Amino acid sequence: MSSPGIINKKRLVFALFSVCLIFFALIFRLGWIQIVNGENLRMMAVQQQTRDVPITAKRGTIYDRNGKELATSVTTFTVWATPSEIKGKEVVAKSLSNILEIEEEAILSKISDRKKGLVRIAKWIEKEKANEIIKEKLKGIQVAQDYKRFYPYGNFAAHILGHTTDDNQGLAGTELKYEKVLSGLPGRWIKNTDAAGRQLPYGLEKYYEPVNGLNVVLTIDEVIQHFTEKAIENALVKTQAKRVMAIVMEPKTGDILAMSVKPDYDPNQPRIPIDENLKENYESLDINEKQKLWNKMWRNPMVSDTYEPGSTFKLITSAAGLEEGVVEPNSPFYSSGYTIVAGHRIKCWRHYRPHGHQTFTEGVQNSCNPVFIELGQKLGIEKFYKYLDAFGFKEKTQIDLPGEGNSIIQNISSAGPVGLATMSFGHGISITPIQLINSISSIANGGKLMQPRVVKELTDDSGNVIHRYEPKFIRQVISEKTSKELNLIMESVVVEGSGKKAYIAGFRVGGKTGTADKVVDGRYAKGSVYSSFVSVAPVNDPKLAVLIVVDEPIKLYHYGSQGAAPVGHEILRDTLRYMEVEPQYSEEEKKRFEREEVTIPEVRSLQLSEASDMLSKKKLEYRTEPMDVKDGKGVVIDQFPKPGGKVKEGSIVILYVKQESQ
């Protein structure tokens, strides 16, 4: 047999080389598929062979400190479709359209898209509609349990609670800050399918239960929050201000008992303004303008925005001066209506009629700027800045709400004597409302600075406490002696000074009013002011600290004594009574309010004119229901309190009146 020729040998070598090359290429490709890309392909195979319907976890409930539900999740249902499993798409679309009241074309478009393994047809439908769809037994249509966030009190405490997105993710307030604990873990409904996406009749089907989120218990008291919102809502109307803000804090713990700004928004419909002025042009806005409007509505100015505190800040300068011993309550001062600082004339608010000779306590009562300029000069800029730092104005308070802002304080090296002078009475320095109320609370609380908080604890569905947030002490800012002295000075401001409209008989209220020009676009806006009032009560055992800020009130209410102090009075009066704080009347108050007790007479079936005379003889007032009844033109059919009851002189008796013809 002849040996192969040279050409045949070359062909054999080429063939062998080609086979080896192909063999190694196949090995490389197999390794690439199995080792390098194996996990991705495995996941793709699982996705192709299964259908995964997400099951939403129930979001945790938000409670007030007494267990009242402020935000909860109501059970709803979501309709899902697997397009590859649906036969007779037009029939299915028509059936779903009739039940869900959705355009048939829109449903048909969704269920005709075979590129998608799973599509959502409708979200948050009622149980009745869900049951109708289940009864139809539409192949490829699934109904899964879902939850919708619901705020039972509407716009109540909106800026504390915040709100969620359509997918139940926190977007603002507590909902955002505590998203991880509130959201829980979603479940899954997994089914085996064939290559076309149809469920296998004997395939594996697994249902993984969702894990519900934890509940959040706030420090907010729903009743005190109602008092606060009612008071600032009234103030908004009365002062015709741009907005009114209020914070109520418990000084000893740092707990926020109430926090509100009006106008606000409804977390159930967070994108639709409830303020009539904003609502008018809302629909005509483009998406960018709407986004700006939403951010403005949702922003919490008490935590995020800064403002010049004005004379309320004089309490900080006072605390520093008393603590350093450069001033005492009876230290003498003199005001000529202005002070010259580094060639600049800085006026007192009452420069046209100077306060003249006065003690330091009287200077605080009069809110006299020259007194505090002199006090700031006695302290010196180094010590003044030391107390800015100690009271927490150079750092965030770390309150557990999102978006806390930073204060704006001049650099110590560039502040100079004029900067020190203006800052001493609350101008030329910009802080957040939460920083101010926290520092005033430390003055009331024996000098102890606490970290403010809005969340008290986390609980599970059985009510078990999973985590408790304890009050956090930051540092001792001033001594108890200084704290007591300044509390008494604040009380004198309410009894004898500019805070008289916050006076409450039987309760020792301390406070300080403030008025500051508003900075707009880096300049002071002429005629635009912040009218404010900060207070503590009772001064001998502080249980409440309250801050009121009225943003751009009309001229009649420019001063804090006119626009803000009456709001503080209303909140403190209602809250102290609600907290069952026992009134302690002074001898003068007892004489002023001492009234004899009288027995309520029987006036039912009498003419209104006769009933009025009888009540007048007993020194009792009356009010009619309905209120538009004219004197003498009706018959009393009922009264409250009932006859025979004992009340104080001057008390009001409600008379229910009807016309004789009725």
C-alpha positions in Angstrom: 0.0 0.0 0.0 1.5 3.3 -1.0 2.1 5.9 1.6 -0.1 9.1 1.6 1.3 11.9 -0.5 2.5 15.2 0.8 -0.9 16.9 -0.1 -2.9 14.3 1.8 -0.7 14.7 4.8 -1.3 18.4 4.8 -5.0 17.9 4.5 -4.9 15.5 7.5 -2.9 17.9 9.6 -5.3 20.8 8.7 -8.3 18.6 9.4 -6.9 17.6 12.8 -6.0 21.2 13.6 -9.5 22.4 12.6 -11.2 19.7 14.7 -9.0 20.5 17.7 -9.7 24.2 17.3 -13.5 23.6 17.1 -13.2 21.2 20.1 -11.4 23.8 22.2 -13.8 26.5 21.1 -16.7 24.4 22.2 -15.0 23.7 25.5 -14.4 27.5 26.0 -18.0 28.3 25.0 -19.4 25.6 27.3 -17.2 26.9 30.2 -18.4 30.5 29.4 -22.0 29.4 29.5 -21.8 27.2 32.6 -19.2 29.0 34.7 -19.1 32.7 33.7 -22.7 33.3 32.5 -24.3 30.3 34.3 -25.9 32.3 37.1 -27.5 34.8 34.7 -28.8 32.1 32.4 -30.2 30.2 35.4 -32.0 33.3 36.6 -33.4 33.8 33.1 -34.6 30.3 33.0 -36.3 30.6 36.3 -38.0 33.8 35.2 -39.1 32.1 32.0 -40.4 29.0 33.8 -42.2 30.8 36.6 -44.6 33.7 37.2 -43.8 35.8 40.3 -46.8 37.9 41.6 -45.6 40.4 44.3 -47.6 40.4 47.5 -47.4 43.8 49.3 -46.5 43.8 53.0 -48.8 45.8 55.3 -47.1 49.1 56.2 -46.9 49.7 59.9 -49.4 52.0 61.6 -48.4 55.4 63.0 -49.9 56.1 66.4 -49.9 59.2 68.7 -48.4 58.8 72.2 -51.8 57.5 73.5 -52.4 54.9 70.9 -54.7 56.8 68.5 -54.2 55.9 64.8 -52.8 58.8 62.7 -51.8 56.8 59.7 -52.9 53.3 58.8 -53.1 50.8 55.9 -56.5 49.7 54.6 -56.9 46.4 52.8 -57.4 46.7 49.0 -56.8 44.5 46.0 -54.6 44.7 42.9 -55.5 43.1 39.5 -52.6 41.4 37.6 -52.6 39.9 34.2 -50.3 37.3 32.4 -50.8 38.2 28.7 -49.5 34.8 27.4 -52.2 32.9 29.3 -55.1 35.1 28.1 -57.3 33.8 25.3 -60.1 35.9 23.9 -58.5 39.2 24.9 -61.4 41.3 23.7 -63.8 39.4 25.9 -61.5 39.6 28.9 -60.9 43.4 28.4 -64.6 44.1 28.1 -65.4 42.1 31.2 -62.7 43.9 33.3 -63.8 47.2 31.9 -67.3 46.7 33.0 -66.2 45.8 36.6 -63.3 48.2 37.0 -64.9 51.1 35.1 -61.7 51.6 33.1 -61.4 52.2 29.4 -61.6 48.9 27.5 -58.9 50.0 25.0 -56.5 50.7 27.9 -57.0 47.2 29.3 -56.7 45.6 25.9 -53.5 47.4 25.2 -51.9 46.0 28.5 -53.1 42.4 28.1 -52.0 42.3 24.4 -48.3 43.0 25.2 -46.8 39.5 25.1 -43.3 40.9 25.8 -44.3 41.4 29.4 -44.7 38.4 31.6 -46.8 40.2 34.2 -48.7 43.5 34.0 -50.8 45.4 36.5 -54.3 46.2 35.3 -55.6 48.1 38.4 -54.5 49.0 41.9 -56.4 49.6 45.1 -59.8 48.2 44.1 -62.6 47.5 46.6 -63.3 44.0 47.8 -66.7 43.9 46.0 -65.0 44.5 42.6 -62.3 41.9 43.5 -64.9 39.3 44.2 -66.7 40.0 40.9 -63.4 39.5 39.0 -62.7 36.2 40.9 -66.2 35.0 40.0 -65.6 35.6 36.3 -62.7 33.0 36.5 -60.8 34.8 33.7 -57.8 32.8 32.7 -54.6 34.7 33.1 -56.1 37.3 35.5 -55.1 37.2 39.2 -56.3 39.3 42.1 -53.8 39.9 44.9 -54.3 41.5 48.3 -52.8 44.9 48.6 -52.7 47.9 51.0 -53.4 51.6 50.6 -52.1 54.2 53.0 -54.8 56.1 54.7 -54.7 59.2 57.0 -58.0 59.2 59.0 -57.7 62.9 60.0 -56.9 64.2 56.6 -54.5 67.1 56.8 -54.0 66.7 60.5 -50.3 66.7 61.5 -49.4 66.5 57.8 -45.8 67.8 58.2 -45.0 65.3 61.0 -46.6 62.3 59.4 -45.6 63.0 55.8 -47.0 60.7 53.1 -46.2 57.8 50.8 -45.9 57.3 47.0 -48.4 55.2 45.0 -46.2 52.3 45.7 -46.4 52.8 49.5 -42.9 54.1 49.9 -42.3 57.0 52.4 -41.9 60.4 50.6 -41.9 62.9 53.5 -42.0 63.3 57.3 -42.0 60.2 59.6 -43.1 58.0 56.6 -39.7 58.8 54.9 -37.5 58.9 58.0 -38.8 55.5 59.3 -39.3 53.9 55.9 -37.2 50.9 56.7 -39.1 49.9 59.8 -42.6 50.8 58.5 -42.3 49.1 55.1 -41.9 45.5 56.1 -40.9 42.8 53.6 -43.0 41.9 50.6 -44.2 38.4 49.9 -44.3 36.4 46.6 -46.8 34.1 44.8 -44.7 31.9 42.5 -46.1 29.5 39.8 -44.5 27.2 37.3 -45.2 28.0 33.7 -44.3 26.5 30.2 -42.3 28.3 27.5 -45.3 30.3 26.4 -45.9 31.5 30.0 -49.0 29.4 30.7 -49.3 28.0 34.2 -48.6 24.2 34.3 -51.5 22.3 35.7 -49.3 20.1 37.9 -46.5 22.6 38.4 -45.0 23.9 41.6 -46.9 26.8 43.3 -45.6 28.6 46.3 -47.0 31.4 48.4 -44.5 33.4 50.6 -46.3 35.4 53.3 -45.2 39.1 53.5 -43.7 40.4 56.8 -45.7 43.4 58.0 -43.8 46.5 59.0 -43.4 47.7 62.6 -45.7 50.3 64.1 -44.3 53.7 65.0 -45.5 55.4 68.2 -45.0 59.2 68.1 -44.4 61.6 71.0 -47.2 63.7 69.5 -50.4 64.0 71.6 -53.4 64.1 69.2 -55.4 66.3 71.5 -52.6 68.9 72.0 -52.0 68.7 68.2 -55.7 69.6 67.7 -55.4 72.5 70.1 -52.4 73.8 68.2 -53.8 73.4 64.7 -57.1 75.1 65.8 -55.2 78.1 67.3 -52.9 78.7 64.3 -55.7 78.2 61.9 -57.6 81.0 63.6 -54.4 83.1 63.7 -53.9 82.6 59.9 -57.4 84.0 59.2 -57.1 86.8 61.8 -53.6 88.0 60.9 -54.0 87.3 57.1 -50.4 86.0 57.3 -48.6 84.0 54.6 -48.3 81.1 57.1 -48.4 80.4 60.8 -46.1 77.9 62.6 -46.2 76.4 66.1 -44.2 73.8 68.1 -45.1 72.5 71.5 -42.3 70.7 73.3 -41.9 68.9 76.7 -38.7 70.6 78.1 -37.7 67.7 80.4 -37.6 65.0 77.7 -37.3 66.9 74.4 -40.6 65.2 73.2 -42.5 67.2 70.5 -46.1 67.2 71.7 -47.4 69.1 68.7 -46.0 70.6 65.5 -47.9 72.3 62.8 -47.8 74.9 60.0 -50.8 76.3 58.2 -51.6 76.2 55.3 -50.7 72.6 54.9 -51.8 69.7 52.7 -53.7 66.4 52.8 -51.5 63.3 52.9 -54.3 61.3 51.3 -54.1 63.6 48.2 -50.6 65.1 48.6 -50.4 66.5 45.1 -53.6 68.5 45.3 -53.4 71.8 47.2 -56.0 72.4 49.9 -55.1 76.1 50.0 -57.6 77.9 47.8 -55.0 80.4 46.5 -52.8 77.6 45.3 -55.7 75.5 44.0 -56.9 78.2 41.6 -54.0 77.9 39.1 -52.9 74.4 39.9 -54.3 72.7 36.8 -52.7 75.2 34.5 -49.1 74.6 35.8 -46.6 72.5 33.9 -44.9 69.5 35.5 -41.8 71.5 36.6 -44.0 74.2 38.2 -46.1 71.5 39.9 -42.9 69.9 41.3 -41.9 73.2 42.8 -45.4 73.6 44.3 -45.3 70.1 45.8 -41.9 70.6 47.3 -43.1 73.9 48.8 -46.3 72.2 50.3 -44.4 69.2 51.7 -41.4 71.1 53.1 -41.5 71.3 56.9 -40.3 75.0 57.6 -40.1 74.3 61.4 -37.2 71.9 60.7 -35.9 72.8 57.3 -36.1 76.6 57.0 -34.1 79.3 58.9 -35.3 82.8 60.0 -34.1 85.7 62.0 -35.6 85.1 65.5 -35.6 88.8 66.6 -36.3 89.5 70.2 -37.1 86.0 71.2 -33.3 85.4 70.9 -32.7 87.9 73.7 -33.4 85.1 76.1 -30.2 83.4 74.8 -28.1 86.6 75.4 -29.7 86.9 78.8 -28.9 83.4 79.7 -25.2 83.9 78.7 -25.0 87.2 80.6 -26.5 85.8 83.8 -24.4 82.6 83.7 -21.2 84.6 83.2 -22.1 87.0 86.0 -21.8 90.1 83.9 -25.4 91.0 84.7 -28.0 90.4 87.4 -31.8 90.7 87.4 -31.6 94.2 89.1 -28.5 95.5 87.2 -29.1 99.1 86.1 -29.2 100.1 82.4 -30.0 103.3 80.6 -31.4 103.6 77.0 -31.5 106.9 75.1 -33.3 105.2 72.2 -30.2 104.2 70.3 -26.6 103.0 70.6 -23.5 104.0 68.5 -21.5 100.9 67.6 -18.3 101.3 65.4 -19.8 104.4 63.9 -23.2 102.9 63.3 -26.4 104.1 65.0 -28.5 101.1 66.1 -32.0 102.1 67.2 -34.3 100.6 69.8 -37.7 99.7 68.5 -39.1 102.5 70.7 -36.4 105.1 69.8 -39.1 107.8 69.5 -39.8 107.5 73.3 -36.7 106.0 74.9 -37.1 103.6 77.9 -34.5 105.6 79.9 -33.4 104.2 83.2 -34.4 100.6 83.8 -33.2 97.4 85.5 -32.1 94.4 83.4 -35.4 92.6 84.2 -37.3 95.7 83.0 -35.1 95.8 79.9 -36.2 92.3 79.0 -39.9 93.2 79.7 -39.4 96.3 77.4 -37.4 94.3 74.9 -35.0 97.2 74.8 -32.3 96.7 72.1 -29.6 99.0 73.7 -29.7 96.9 76.9 -28.8 93.8 74.9 -26.2 95.5 72.8 -24.5 96.6 76.1 -24.9 93.1 77.5 -23.3 91.6 74.3 -20.4 94.0 74.6 -19.9 93.0 78.3 -19.8 89.3 77.3 -17.4 89.8 74.4 -17.6 88.0 71.1 -15.6 84.9 72.3 -18.0 84.2 75.2 -21.1 85.0 73.1 -20.1 82.5 70.4 -19.3 80.0 73.2 -23.0 80.1 74.2 -24.2 79.9 70.6 -22.3 76.6 70.4 -23.5 75.4 73.9 -27.1 76.1 73.0 -26.7 74.1 69.8 -27.0 76.8 67.2 -23.9 75.7 65.3 -25.2 72.2 64.7 -28.3 70.4 63.8 -30.6 69.2 66.6 -30.7 65.7 65.1 -34.5 65.6 65.4 -35.8 62.5 63.8 -37.5 64.2 60.8 -36.0 64.5 57.3 -34.5 67.6 55.8 -33.2 69.4 58.9 -31.6 72.8 57.9 -28.4 74.4 59.1 -28.3 77.8 60.9 -26.6 80.7 59.2 -24.1 82.4 61.7 -21.5 84.9 60.8 -17.9 83.7 61.1 -16.4 84.9 64.4 -13.4 86.4 62.7 -15.6 88.6 60.5 -18.6 89.4 62.8 -17.0 92.4 64.4 -18.6 94.8 66.9 -21.6 95.5 64.7 -22.3 91.8 64.1 -22.1 91.1 67.9 -24.4 94.0 68.6 -27.1 92.9 66.1 -26.9 89.2 67.0 -27.3 90.1 70.7 -30.9 91.1 70.0 -31.7 88.4 67.4 -30.8 90.1 64.1 -28.0 89.1 61.7 -28.3 85.5 62.7 -30.6 82.9 61.1 -31.7 79.7 62.9 -34.4 77.1 62.5 -37.5 77.2 64.7 -36.6 73.7 66.1 -33.2 75.1 67.3 -34.9 78.0 69.1 -37.5 76.0 70.9 -35.0 73.4 71.9 -32.7 76.0 73.4 -35.5 77.8 75.2 -36.6 74.4 76.6 -33.1 73.9 78.0 -33.4 77.3 79.8 -36.7 76.1 81.3 -35.3 72.6 82.1 -32.7 73.7 84.6 -30.1 74.3 81.8 -30.2 70.7 80.5 -30.2 70.6 76.7 -32.2 67.6 75.3 -32.3 66.1 71.8 -35.8 66.8 70.3 -37.7 63.7 69.0 -41.0 62.8 67.5 -40.8 59.0 67.8 -41.2 57.3 71.1 -41.1 53.6 70.3 -41.6 50.8 67.7 -44.1 48.1 68.3 -45.3 44.9 66.5 -48.9 43.9 65.6 -49.4 42.4 69.0 -48.5 45.7 70.7 -45.1 44.4 72.0 -42.4 47.1 72.2 -39.6 46.1 69.8 -37.5 49.2 70.5 -37.9 52.2 72.8 -36.2 55.5 72.1 -35.2 57.0 75.5 -34.8 60.8 76.0 -31.3 61.9 75.1 -29.4 64.4 77.3 -26.9 66.4 75.3 -25.2 68.7 77.8 -25.6 71.1 80.7 -25.7 74.6 79.1 -26.4 76.9 82.1 -26.7 76.3 85.9 -30.0 75.7 87.6 -29.6 79.0 89.4 -29.5 80.9 86.1 -32.4 78.8 84.8 -34.6 79.8 87.7 -33.6 83.5 87.5 -34.4 83.6 83.8 -37.7 81.7 84.2 -38.8 84.4 86.7 -37.7 87.2 84.3 -39.8 85.5 81.5 -42.7 85.4 83.9 -42.4 89.1 84.5 -42.6 89.7 80.7 -46.0 88.0 80.6 -47.3 89.6 83.8 -45.9 93.2 83.3 -44.2 93.4 79.9 -44.9 92.8 76.2 -46.3 89.3 76.6 -49.4 90.3 78.6 -51.7 88.7 76.0 -50.3 85.3 76.9 -51.3 85.7 80.6 -53.5 82.9 82.0 -55.0 83.4 85.5 -53.9 80.6 87.8 -51.0 79.5 85.7 -47.4 80.9 85.9 -46.6 81.5 82.3 -43.2 82.9 81.1 -42.4 84.1 77.7 -40.8 86.5 75.3 -42.2 88.3 72.2 -40.2 89.0 69.0 -40.5 90.9 65.8 -37.9 90.6 63.0 -37.7 91.9 59.5 -37.8 89.1 56.9 -34.9 88.5 54.6 -36.0 87.8 50.9 -33.4 87.1 48.2 -30.6 88.2 50.5 -32.2 91.6 51.5 -34.5 92.8 54.2 -38.0 93.1 52.7 -39.6 96.3 53.7 -42.9 95.7 55.6 -42.5 92.0 55.8 -41.8 90.6 59.3 -41.8 87.5 61.4 -44.0 88.0 64.5 -43.1 85.5 67.1 -43.6 84.4 70.7 -41.9 81.8 72.8 -43.1 80.7 76.2 -42.8 78.1 79.0 -45.4 77.0 81.6 -45.6 76.7 84.5 -42.3 78.5 85.2 -41.9 76.8 88.6 -42.3 73.3 87.1 -42.1 73.6 83.3 -44.2 71.1 81.4 -44.6 73.0 78.1 -42.5 75.1 75.9 -44.3 76.7 73.0 -43.0 78.6 69.9 -45.3 80.6 67.6 -44.1 82.2 64.4 -46.4 84.3 62.2 -44.9 84.8 58.8 -45.8 88.2 57.1 -48.9 89.2 59.2 -50.8 92.4 58.2 -49.5 95.6 59.8 -52.1 95.5 62.7 -50.4 92.3 63.9 -46.7 93.1 63.1 -45.5 92.9 66.7 -45.1 89.5 68.5 -47.2 90.9 71.3 -50.1 91.4 68.9 -49.8 88.6 66.4 -48.2 85.7 68.2 -48.7 86.0 72.0 -52.5 85.5 71.8 -51.9 82.3 69.9 -49.6 81.1 72.6 -52.2 82.0 75.2 -54.8 79.8 73.4 -52.5 76.8 73.1 -51.2 77.0 76.7 -54.6 77.5 78.2 -56.2 74.5 76.5 -53.2 72.3 76.9 -52.5 73.0 80.6 -56.2 72.2 81.4 -56.0 69.0 79.3 -52.9 67.9 81.1 -54.8 68.5 84.4 -52.2 71.0 85.7 -53.7 72.4 88.9 -54.2 76.2 88.7 -52.5 78.1 91.5 -54.3 81.5 91.9 -52.4 84.4 93.6 -54.3 86.4 96.2 -54.9 89.1 93.7 -56.3 86.6 91.2 -58.5 85.0 93.8 -60.0 88.4 94.6 -60.4 89.3 90.9 -62.1 86.0 90.0 -63.9 85.2 93.2 -67.6 84.8 92.4 -70.5 83.5 94.4 -72.2 80.3 93.6 -75.8 80.5 92.4 -78.6 78.0 91.6 -79.7 77.8 88.0 -83.4 78.7 87.8 -86.1 76.9 85.8 -86.7 78.9 82.6 -88.2 76.2 80.3 -91.6 77.1 78.7 -91.0 80.8 79.3 -90.8 83.5 76.7 -87.1 84.3 75.9 -87.5 87.8 77.3 -88.8 86.4 80.6 -86.0 83.8 80.8 -83.5 86.6 80.1 -84.8 88.7 83.0 -84.7 85.7 85.4 -81.1 84.8 84.5 -80.0 88.4 84.8 -81.3 88.6 88.4 -79.2 85.6 89.2 -76.1 87.3 87.5 -76.0 84.6 84.8 -75.3 85.1 81.1 -77.1 83.1 78.4 -76.7 82.1 74.7 -79.4 80.9 72.4 -79.5 78.0 70.0 -80.1 78.8 67.2 -78.0 81.9 67.6 -80.0 84.2 65.4 -83.1 84.2 67.6 -84.3 87.7 68.3 -84.9 88.6 72.0 -88.4 88.0 73.2 -89.6 86.3 70.0 -89.3 82.7 71.1 -90.1 80.1 73.7 -87.4 78.2 75.7 -87.9 74.5 75.1 -84.8 73.3 76.9 -81.7 74.6 78.8 -78.2 73.6 79.7 -77.2 73.2 82.5 -80.4 71.9 83.9 -82.4 73.7 86.6 -81.1 73.3 90.1 -77.5 73.0 89.2 -74.8 75.1 91.0 -72.6 77.4 88.9 -70.5 80.5 89.5 -71.9 84.0 88.8 -71.3 85.1 85.2 -71.6 81.5 83.9 -73.3 81.0 80.5 -76.6 79.0 80.3 -77.5 77.7 76.8 -81.2 78.2 75.9 -82.7 76.1 73.1 -85.4 78.3 71.6 -88.2 77.8 69.1 -90.7 80.3 67.6 -94.2 80.1 69.1 -95.6 79.1 65.7 -93.3 76.0 65.7 
